[in-house]
Amino acid sequence: MKKILMFIILLLIVTYPVCAETTEDYNTLYDSSGMDKAYDSMPDNAKQFYWDLNVKPSDPSSLKNLNAGNIFDKLMKMATEKATAPIKAGFMIMALILLCALAESLGNSVSNKELSGVYYYISMIGAAIIITVPLMSVITNAASALNACGIFMLTFVPVFVGILIASARGATASVSGTLIFGAAQIVQQ
């Protein structure tokens, strides 16, 4: 019973929302940190993500509307929007297969056996064209995600190493900083 009570108390303490005491304190910190320049340099899709969640870095009260449900709903909406392209490509390939089968059956009724190879090659070229468009968008999105990950890691490493050094872990900071920075360079390339 004590463990359950401690868990509930810990859960209430950890999930309590915290923000700056006054808007004036936040605005002072916001202006002095240069956060407005960081927000302006963000990619457009990240700005749109914040805008859709009604989060504005210059307004600390906008963070009160942010919760895990809103973020999860937004991510699910993005996933369902991206999932339609492979489904459309699948239906287009099925339609192409049906059309090629119909054309081949008509060609067989005329008893021209030389056309059966042509139907095969036409269907393969059509399938390749249909698959290429969604595949290229997936490759482009993956490349941009890897690039963003690499940029984040390059900015994360100095902060992480600084925290480790401040906590008197110099050896760990040098080794992990080197490894993480190397991995970020590999991802960035």
C-alpha positions in Angstrom: 0.0 0.0 0.0 2.9 2.4 0.8 4.5 1.7 -2.6 1.2 2.5 -4.4 0.8 5.7 -2.3 4.4 6.7 -3.0 3.9 6.1 -6.7 0.8 8.2 -6.8 2.6 11.1 -4.9 5.6 10.8 -7.2 3.3 10.8 -10.3 1.5 13.9 -9.1 4.8 15.7 -8.4 6.4 14.8 -11.7 3.4 15.7 -13.8 2.8 19.1 -12.2 3.2 21.8 -14.9 5.9 24.3 -14.2 6.6 27.7 -15.9 8.4 31.0 -15.2 7.0 33.0 -12.3 6.0 36.0 -14.4 5.7 36.7 -18.0 8.3 39.5 -17.5 10.9 37.0 -16.3 10.2 34.8 -19.2 10.4 37.7 -21.7 13.7 38.8 -20.2 15.2 35.3 -20.6 13.6 34.9 -24.0 15.2 38.2 -25.3 18.6 37.6 -23.7 18.9 34.0 -24.9 18.3 34.9 -28.6 15.5 32.4 -28.8 13.7 34.6 -31.3 16.6 34.1 -33.8 16.4 30.3 -33.1 12.7 30.2 -33.9 13.2 32.1 -37.1 15.9 29.7 -38.2 13.7 26.6 -37.7 12.6 24.7 -40.7 9.1 25.6 -42.0 7.6 22.2 -41.2 8.8 22.5 -37.5 7.2 26.0 -37.3 4.0 24.6 -38.8 4.0 21.7 -36.2 4.3 24.3 -33.4 1.7 26.5 -35.0 -0.8 23.6 -35.3 -0.3 22.8 -31.6 -0.8 26.6 -30.7 2.6 26.8 -29.2 4.4 30.2 -29.5 7.9 30.5 -28.0 7.3 34.2 -27.2 4.2 33.4 -25.2 4.7 31.1 -22.2 1.0 30.7 -21.5 0.7 28.9 -24.8 2.5 25.9 -23.3 -0.5 25.3 -21.0 -2.5 24.0 -23.9 0.2 21.5 -24.8 -0.3 17.9 -23.7 0.7 14.4 -24.8 -2.7 13.8 -26.3 -2.4 16.8 -28.7 1.1 15.8 -29.8 0.0 12.2 -30.3 -3.0 13.2 -32.3 -0.9 15.5 -34.5 1.7 12.7 -35.1 -1.1 10.2 -36.0 -2.6 12.7 -38.4 0.8 13.2 -40.0 1.3 9.4 -40.3 -2.1 8.8 -41.9 -1.4 11.6 -44.4 1.9 10.0 -45.4 0.4 6.5 -45.5 -2.0 7.2 -48.3 0.7 7.3 -51.0 1.7 3.6 -50.6 -1.9 2.6 -50.6 -2.6 4.6 -53.8 0.5 3.0 -55.4 -0.8 -0.4 -54.5 -4.2 0.2 -56.0 -2.6 1.6 -59.1 -0.3 -1.5 -59.5 -3.4 -3.8 -59.1 -5.2 -1.8 -61.8 -2.2 -2.1 -64.0 -2.0 -5.8 -63.5 -5.7 -6.2 -64.4 -5.3 -4.0 -67.5 -2.2 -6.0 -68.6 -4.0 -9.3 -68.0 -7.0 -8.1 -70.0 -4.7 -6.9 -72.8 -2.8 -10.2 -72.8 -6.0 -12.2 -72.9 -7.2 -10.2 -75.9 -3.9 -10.7 -77.6 -4.1 -14.5 -77.0 -7.5 -14.6 -78.5 -6.0 -13.2 -81.7 -3.4 -15.9 -81.3 -0.4 -13.6 -81.8 2.1 -15.2 -79.4 4.8 -12.5 -80.1 2.8 -9.9 -78.2 2.9 -11.8 -74.9 6.4 -10.6 -74.3 5.5 -7.0 -75.0 2.7 -7.1 -72.5 5.2 -8.4 -69.9 7.7 -5.6 -70.5 5.0 -2.9 -70.6 3.6 -4.1 -67.3 7.0 -4.1 -65.7 7.8 -0.6 -67.0 4.4 0.6 -65.7 4.9 -0.9 -62.3 8.4 0.6 -62.1 6.9 4.1 -62.9 4.1 3.7 -60.4 6.5 2.6 -57.6 9.2 5.2 -58.3 7.1 8.2 -57.3 6.3 7.1 -53.7 9.7 5.5 -53.3 11.5 8.7 -54.2 9.4 10.7 -51.7 10.2 8.1 -49.0 13.9 8.4 -49.8 13.8 12.2 -49.8 12.0 12.3 -46.4 14.4 9.8 -44.9 17.4 11.9 -46.1 16.0 15.1 -44.7 15.2 13.3 -41.4 18.8 12.0 -41.2 20.1 15.5 -42.0 18.0 17.0 -39.2 19.1 14.3 -36.8 22.7 15.0 -37.7 22.3 18.7 -37.1 20.6 18.1 -33.8 23.4 15.8 -32.7 26.0 18.3 -33.6 24.3 20.9 -31.4 23.6 18.3 -28.7 27.2 17.1 -28.2 28.7 20.3 -26.7 25.8 20.7 -24.3 26.0 17.0 -23.3 29.7 17.1 -22.8 29.4 20.3 -20.8 26.9 18.7 -18.5 29.1 15.7 -18.0 32.2 17.8 -17.3 30.1 19.9 -14.8 29.2 16.7 -13.0 32.9 15.7 -12.6 32.9 13.1 -15.3 35.7 14.3 -17.5 36.8 10.9 -18.9 33.2 9.9 -19.7 32.7 13.3 -21.3 35.7 13.0 -23.6 35.0 9.4 -24.7 31.2 9.8 -25.2 31.6 13.2 -26.7 34.1 11.9 -29.3 31.9 8.8 -30.1 28.6 10.8 -30.4 30.3 13.5 -32.4 31.8 10.9 -34.8 28.4 9.2 -35.1 26.8 12.6 -35.8 29.4 13.3 -38.5 28.7 9.9 -40.2 24.9 10.6 -40.1 25.5 14.1 -41.4 27.5 12.9 -44.4 
